[in-house]
Amino acid sequence: KKWRFAYNKHLIEHVSQSLQSPDACLAMARAGLEAAQTSFQFLREGQPEMSMKDAMVKLGDNIFDTAELKGDQSAPSKLELTLSYGAPILGKPYYQFEKQRKNKIS
């Protein structure tokens, strides 16, 4: 479980393997999805605990909507991929925002 200490190394290797072919990419994506669906547990009041996969089968009817978001800003000149964690202030640990965790956006 100490993978997180070498996260970049593992991420680069994962991306490298998935870029070998479209089939390799799809196989890795499907394997990851299967692992998540079977290992994550779903809890809902009035229902027994079950895997995410079972919950999607049992409770997953008509749960998705599609929407399109349009803005009036031009696209940025430089596209970047960032992975932020924390809360309103980038780089601050999430636990410093524990009081805001249950804030609802309306």
DOFIRO-134930 format. One record per residue: x, y, z of N, C-alpha, C in turn; residue in three letters; residue number from 1. Coordinates in Angstrom, 2 decimals, padded with zeros to 5 digits. Each point is the difference from the previous one (the first is absolute). Layout:
+---------+---------+---------+---------+---------+---------+---------+---------+---------+--------+-----+
!    n.xx !    n.yy !    n.zz !   ca.xx !   ca.yy !   ca.zz !    c.xx !    c.yy !    c.zz ! residu ! num !
+---------+---------+---------+---------+---------+---------+---------+---------+---------+--------+-----+
!       X !       Y !       Z !       X !       Y !       Z !       X !       Y !       Z !    ALA ! NUM !
...
+---------+---------+---------+---------+---------+---------+---------+---------+---------+--------+-----+
//
This chain:
+---------+---------+---------+---------+---------+---------+---------+---------+---------+--------+-----+
!    n.xx !    n.yy !    n.zz !   ca.xx !   ca.yy !   ca.zz !    c.xx !    c.yy !    c.zz ! residu ! num !
+---------+---------+---------+---------+---------+---------+---------+---------+---------+--------+-----+
!  000.82 ! -001.21 !  000.00 ! -000.82 !  001.21 !  000.00 !  000.86 !  001.27 !  000.00 !    LYS !   1 !
!  001.27 ! -000.12 ! -000.21 !  000.86 !  001.18 !  000.02 !  000.20 !  000.57 ! -001.40 !    LYS !   2 !
! -000.91 ! -000.31 ! -000.92 !  000.12 !  000.47 ! -001.38 !  000.00 !  001.51 ! -000.09 !    TRP !   3 !
! -000.69 !  000.67 !  000.93 ! -000.14 !  001.45 ! -000.10 !  001.32 !  000.74 !  000.16 !    ARG !   4 !
!  001.02 ! -000.67 !  000.57 !  001.28 !  000.66 !  000.18 !  000.82 !  000.03 ! -001.29 !    PHE !   5 !
! -000.42 ! -000.78 ! -000.99 !  000.65 !  000.03 ! -001.31 ! -001.07 !  000.19 ! -001.08 !    ALA !   6 !
! -000.99 !  000.83 !  000.32 ! -001.16 !  000.16 ! -000.86 !  000.38 !  000.40 ! -001.43 !    TYR !   7 !
!  000.89 !  000.98 ! -000.15 !  000.37 !  000.46 ! -001.34 !  000.59 ! -001.13 ! -000.83 !    ASN !   8 !
!  000.85 ! -000.81 !  000.61 !  000.61 ! -001.13 ! -000.72 ! -001.07 ! -000.95 ! -000.50 !    LYS !   9 !
! -000.95 ! -000.34 !  000.85 ! -001.08 ! -000.91 ! -000.39 ! -000.92 !  000.61 ! -001.04 !    HIS !  10 !
! -000.29 !  001.28 !  000.15 ! -000.87 !  000.68 ! -000.97 !  000.65 !  000.03 ! -001.38 !    LEU !  11 !
!  001.27 !  000.33 ! -000.05 !  000.71 !  000.04 ! -001.28 !  000.04 ! -001.38 ! -000.65 !    ILE !  12 !
!  000.24 ! -001.03 !  000.79 !  000.02 ! -001.36 ! -000.53 ! -001.38 ! -000.41 ! -000.50 !    GLU !  13 !
! -001.03 !  000.36 !  000.73 ! -001.38 ! -000.31 ! -000.41 ! -000.32 !  000.68 ! -001.34 !    HIS !  14 !
!  000.30 !  001.26 ! -000.11 ! -000.26 !  000.73 ! -001.25 !  000.82 ! -000.58 ! -001.14 !    VAL !  15 !
!  001.25 ! -000.32 !  000.27 !  000.87 ! -000.58 ! -001.02 ! -000.59 ! -001.30 ! -000.54 !    SER !  16 !
! -000.45 ! -000.87 !  000.89 ! -000.59 ! -001.26 ! -000.43 ! -001.31 !  000.21 ! -000.75 !    GLN !  17 !
! -000.80 !  000.95 !  000.45 ! -001.28 !  000.21 ! -000.66 !  000.16 !  000.64 ! -001.39 !    SER !  18 !
!  001.14 !  000.62 ! -000.25 !  000.24 !  000.62 ! -001.30 !  000.56 ! -000.98 ! -001.03 !    LEU !  19 !
!  000.24 ! -001.24 !  000.40 !  000.57 ! -000.97 ! -000.93 ! -000.96 ! -000.32 ! -001.14 !    GLN !  20 !
! -001.29 !  000.01 !  000.27 ! -000.99 ! -000.26 ! -001.04 ! -001.38 !  000.36 !  000.53 !    SER !  21 !
! -000.95 !  000.22 ! -000.90 ! -001.37 !  000.25 !  000.46 ! -000.54 ! -001.17 !  000.83 !    PRO !  22 !
!  000.32 ! -001.22 ! -000.39 ! -000.47 ! -001.17 !  000.75 !  000.60 ! -000.04 !  001.41 !    ASP !  23 !
!  001.28 !  000.35 !  000.12 !  000.65 !  000.03 !  001.32 ! -000.65 !  001.07 !  000.88 !    ALA !  24 !
! -000.29 !  001.13 ! -000.58 ! -000.64 !  001.08 !  000.75 ! -001.37 ! -000.43 !  000.50 !    CYS !  25 !
! -000.80 ! -000.58 ! -000.87 ! -001.34 ! -000.45 !  000.40 !  000.08 ! -001.11 !  001.04 !    LEU !  26 !
!  000.94 ! -000.91 ! -000.15 !  000.13 ! -001.09 !  000.96 !  000.35 !  000.54 !  001.39 !    ALA !  27 !
!  000.91 !  000.96 !  000.06 !  000.37 !  000.59 !  001.29 ! -001.17 !  000.76 !  000.61 !    MET !  28 !
! -000.72 !  000.74 ! -000.82 ! -001.15 !  000.76 !  000.51 ! -001.07 ! -000.95 !  000.53 !    ALA !  29 !
! -000.27 ! -001.04 ! -000.74 ! -001.01 ! -000.97 !  000.44 !  000.42 ! -000.72 !  001.28 !    ARG !  30 !
!  001.27 ! -000.36 !  000.09 !  000.50 ! -000.67 !  001.20 ! -000.10 !  000.92 !  001.22 !    ALA !  31 !
!  000.33 !  001.27 ! -000.19 ! -000.10 !  000.97 !  001.10 ! -001.43 !  000.21 !  000.44 !    GLY !  32 !
! -000.90 !  000.10 ! -000.96 ! -001.41 !  000.18 !  000.32 ! -000.55 ! -001.22 !  000.73 !    LEU !  33 !
!  000.35 ! -001.17 ! -000.46 ! -000.44 ! -001.25 !  000.65 !  000.51 ! -000.07 !  001.44 !    GLU !  34 !
!  001.27 !  000.35 !  000.19 !  000.58 ! -000.03 !  001.35 ! -000.72 !  000.99 !  000.92 !    ALA !  35 !
! -000.27 !  001.20 ! -000.50 ! -000.70 !  000.99 !  000.81 ! -001.42 ! -000.45 !  000.32 !    ALA !  36 !
! -000.69 ! -000.52 ! -000.98 ! -001.39 ! -000.40 !  000.20 ! -000.13 ! -001.16 !  000.99 !    GLN !  37 !
!  000.97 ! -000.88 !  000.04 ! -000.10 ! -001.15 !  000.89 !  000.58 !  000.29 !  001.38 !    THR !  38 !
!  000.93 !  000.93 !  000.12 !  000.62 !  000.24 !  001.31 ! -000.66 !  001.13 !  000.78 !    SER !  39 !
! -000.60 !  000.99 ! -000.67 ! -000.68 !  001.09 !  000.71 ! -001.36 ! -000.49 !  000.49 !    PHE !  40 !
! -000.33 !  000.41 !  001.21 ! -001.28 ! -000.40 !  000.59 ! -000.99 !  001.17 ! -000.06 !    GLN !  41 !
! -001.25 ! -000.34 ! -000.24 ! -001.07 !  000.98 ! -000.11 ! -000.92 ! -000.14 !  001.19 !    PHE !  42 !
! -000.32 !  001.13 !  000.63 ! -000.91 !  000.00 !  001.14 ! -001.14 !  000.96 ! -000.28 !    LEU !  43 !
! -001.20 ! -000.46 !  000.24 ! -001.18 !  000.86 ! -000.11 ! -000.96 ! -000.43 !  001.10 !    ARG !  44 !
! -000.56 !  001.00 !  000.66 ! -000.94 ! -000.30 !  001.08 ! -001.13 ! -000.88 ! -000.51 !    GLU !  45 !
! -000.29 ! -001.05 !  000.75 ! -001.07 ! -000.91 ! -000.38 !  000.42 ! -001.09 ! -000.96 !    GLY !  46 !
!  001.28 ! -000.01 ! -000.39 !  000.52 ! -001.01 ! -000.92 !  001.18 ! -000.71 !  000.67 !    GLN !  47 !
!  000.22 ! -001.27 ! -000.32 !  001.20 ! -000.67 !  000.54 !  001.26 !  000.53 ! -000.67 !    PRO !  48 !
!  001.12 ! -000.08 !  000.68 !  001.27 !  000.39 ! -000.60 !  000.27 ! -000.91 ! -001.19 !    GLU !  49 !
!  000.48 !  000.58 ! -001.10 !  000.27 ! -000.78 ! -001.21 !  001.13 !  000.64 ! -000.78 !    MET !  50 !
!  000.55 ! -000.74 ! -000.94 !  001.06 !  000.56 ! -000.85 ! -000.61 !  001.06 ! -000.92 !    SER !  51 !
!  000.85 !  000.89 ! -000.49 ! -000.48 !  001.02 ! -000.94 ! -000.61 ! -000.66 ! -001.23 !    MET !  52 !
!  000.61 ! -001.08 ! -000.44 ! -000.51 ! -000.71 ! -001.17 ! -001.42 ! -000.49 !  000.24 !    LYS !  53 !
! -000.24 ! -000.62 !  001.16 ! -001.35 ! -000.47 !  000.32 ! -000.98 !  001.16 !  000.14 !    ASP !  54 !
!  000.48 !  001.10 !  000.59 ! -000.87 !  001.17 !  000.17 ! -000.42 !  000.58 ! -001.35 !    ALA !  55 !
!  000.91 !  000.04 ! -000.96 ! -000.34 !  000.53 ! -001.32 ! -001.06 ! -000.87 ! -000.67 !    MET !  56 !
!  000.09 ! -001.30 !  000.20 ! -000.99 ! -000.91 ! -000.58 ! -001.34 !  000.15 !  000.71 !    VAL !  57 !
!  000.05 !  000.02 !  001.32 ! -001.23 !  000.01 !  000.79 ! -000.67 !  001.37 !  000.06 !    LYS !  58 !
!  000.80 !  001.06 !  000.11 ! -000.56 !  001.34 !  000.26 !  000.29 !  001.01 ! -001.10 !    LEU !  59 !
!  000.57 ! -000.46 ! -001.11 !  000.53 !  000.94 ! -000.99 ! -000.92 !  000.42 ! -001.11 !    GLY !  60 !
! -001.29 ! -000.24 !  000.09 ! -000.90 !  000.41 ! -001.08 ! -000.21 !  001.51 ! -000.02 !    ASP !  61 !
!  000.11 !  000.58 ! -001.17 ! -000.34 !  001.42 ! -000.21 !  000.68 !  000.95 !  000.97 !    ASN !  62 !
!  001.29 ! -000.15 !  000.20 !  000.69 !  000.87 !  000.94 !  000.87 !  001.06 ! -000.67 !    ILE !  63 !
!  000.17 ! -000.08 ! -001.30 !  000.89 !  000.94 ! -000.68 ! -000.79 !  000.97 ! -000.87 !    PHE !  64 !
!  000.46 !  001.22 ! -000.06 ! -000.52 !  001.02 ! -000.89 !  001.15 !  000.50 ! -000.84 !    ASP !  65 !
! -000.32 !  000.60 ! -001.09 !  001.01 !  000.60 ! -000.86 ! -000.27 !  001.49 ! -000.07 !    THR !  66 !
!  001.06 !  000.78 !  000.03 ! -000.12 !  001.45 ! -000.09 !  001.19 !  000.54 ! -000.79 !    ALA !  67 !
! -000.17 !  001.17 ! -000.52 !  001.09 !  000.66 ! -000.71 !  000.23 !  001.35 !  000.65 !    GLU !  68 !
!  001.25 !  000.28 !  000.32 !  000.37 !  001.25 !  000.64 !  000.68 !  000.88 ! -001.03 !    LEU !  69 !
! -000.52 !  001.18 ! -000.18 !  000.60 !  000.93 ! -000.95 !  000.45 !  001.25 !  000.75 !    LYS !  70 !
!  001.17 !  000.47 ! -000.37 !  000.52 !  001.22 !  000.62 !  000.28 !  001.04 ! -001.06 !    GLY !  71 !
!  000.29 !  001.20 !  000.44 !  000.28 !  001.06 ! -000.96 !  001.47 !  000.42 !  000.01 !    ASP !  72 !
!  000.83 ! -000.77 !  000.70 !  001.43 !  000.27 !  000.03 !  000.68 ! -000.73 ! -001.16 !    GLN !  73 !
!  001.06 !  000.57 ! -000.51 !  000.76 ! -000.69 ! -001.04 !  000.85 ! -001.11 !  000.65 !    SER !  74 !
!  000.36 ! -000.96 ! -000.80 !  000.81 ! -001.11 !  000.50 !  001.38 !  000.51 !  000.42 !    ALA !  75 !
!  000.60 ! -000.57 !  001.02 !  001.34 !  000.45 !  000.42 !  001.02 ! -000.30 ! -001.09 !    PRO !  76 !
!  001.03 !  000.84 ! -000.07 !  001.03 ! -000.19 ! -001.03 !  000.89 ! -001.19 !  000.34 !    SER !  77 !
!  000.14 ! -000.29 !  001.27 !  000.82 ! -001.14 !  000.43 ! -000.89 ! -000.97 !  000.77 !    LYS !  78 !
! -000.10 ! -001.23 ! -000.49 ! -000.81 ! -001.01 !  000.68 !  000.87 ! -000.73 !  001.01 !    LEU !  79 !
! -000.49 ! -000.17 !  001.21 !  000.74 ! -000.68 !  001.04 ! -000.88 ! -001.05 !  000.66 !    GLU !  80 !
!  000.63 ! -001.04 !  000.47 ! -000.68 ! -000.99 !  000.81 !  000.54 !  000.15 !  001.41 !    LEU !  81 !
! -000.89 !  000.27 !  000.95 !  000.42 !  000.14 !  001.38 ! -000.84 ! -000.90 !  000.88 !    THR !  82 !
!  000.60 ! -000.45 !  001.05 ! -000.70 ! -000.80 !  001.00 !  000.13 !  000.74 !  001.31 !    LEU !  83 !
! -001.08 !  000.61 !  000.42 !  000.01 !  000.79 !  001.22 ! -000.63 ! -000.79 !  001.14 !    SER !  84 !
!  000.49 !  000.21 !  001.15 ! -000.63 ! -000.59 !  001.17 ! -000.12 !  001.09 !  001.04 !    TYR !  85 !
! -000.73 ! -000.29 !  001.01 ! -000.20 !  000.98 !  001.05 ! -001.37 !  000.59 ! -000.14 !    GLY !  86 !
! -000.08 !  001.24 !  000.15 ! -001.29 !  000.66 ! -000.07 !  000.17 !  001.33 ! -000.69 !    ALA !  87 !
! -000.60 !  001.05 !  000.51 !  000.03 !  001.26 ! -000.74 !  001.39 !  000.54 ! -000.32 !    PRO !  88 !
!  000.99 ! -000.37 !  000.78 !  001.35 !  000.52 ! -000.23 !  000.87 ! -001.16 ! -000.47 !    ILE !  89 !
!  000.49 !  000.09 ! -001.22 !  000.79 ! -001.08 ! -000.56 !  001.22 ! -000.33 !  000.85 !    LEU !  90 !
!  000.23 ! -001.28 !  000.17 !  001.17 ! -000.45 !  000.72 ! -000.18 ! -000.15 !  001.49 !    GLY !  91 !
! -001.07 !  000.58 !  000.55 ! -000.23 ! -000.17 !  001.43 ! -000.64 ! -001.35 !  000.24 !    LYS !  92 !
!  000.40 ! -000.70 !  001.03 ! -000.56 ! -001.32 !  000.28 ! -001.50 !  000.05 !  000.23 !    PRO !  93 !
! -000.69 ! -001.03 ! -000.46 ! -001.45 ! -000.05 !  000.09 ! -000.50 !  000.09 !  001.43 !    TYR !  94 !
!  000.76 ! -000.54 !  000.96 ! -000.49 ! -000.03 !  001.37 ! -000.10 !  001.40 !  000.61 !    TYR !  95 !
!  000.64 !  000.99 ! -000.59 ! -000.12 !  001.36 !  000.50 ! -001.35 !  000.61 ! -000.36 !    GLN !  96 !
! -000.75 ! -000.68 ! -000.86 ! -001.30 !  000.51 ! -000.43 ! -001.12 ! -000.93 !  000.45 !    PHE !  97 !
!  000.24 ! -000.76 !  001.05 ! -000.96 ! -001.01 !  000.47 ! -001.35 !  000.64 !  000.34 !    GLU !  98 !
! -000.01 !  001.20 !  000.55 ! -001.26 !  000.65 !  000.38 ! -000.85 !  000.33 ! -001.22 !    LYS !  99 !
!  000.63 !  000.20 ! -001.16 ! -000.72 !  000.36 ! -001.21 ! -000.45 ! -001.23 ! -000.78 !    GLN ! 100 !
!  000.40 ! -001.17 !  000.41 ! -000.21 ! -001.22 ! -000.76 ! -001.47 ! -000.27 ! -000.29 !    ARG ! 101 !
! -000.88 !  000.40 !  000.89 ! -001.41 ! -000.29 ! -000.19 ! -000.77 !  001.20 ! -000.57 !    LYS ! 102 !
!  000.71 !  001.04 ! -000.42 ! -000.68 !  001.13 ! -000.62 ! -000.67 ! -000.47 ! -001.30 !    ASN ! 103 !
! -001.18 !  000.47 ! -000.23 ! -000.72 ! -000.38 ! -001.23 ! -000.03 !  001.20 ! -000.93 !    LYS ! 104 !
!  000.18 ! -000.30 ! -001.25 ! -000.06 !  001.04 ! -001.03 ! -001.40 ! -000.05 ! -000.59 !    ILE ! 105 !
! -000.62 !  001.14 ! -000.08 ! -001.36 !  000.02 ! -000.58 ! -000.06 !  000.92 ! -001.19 !    SER ! 106 !
+---------+---------+---------+---------+---------+---------+---------+---------+---------+--------+-----+
//
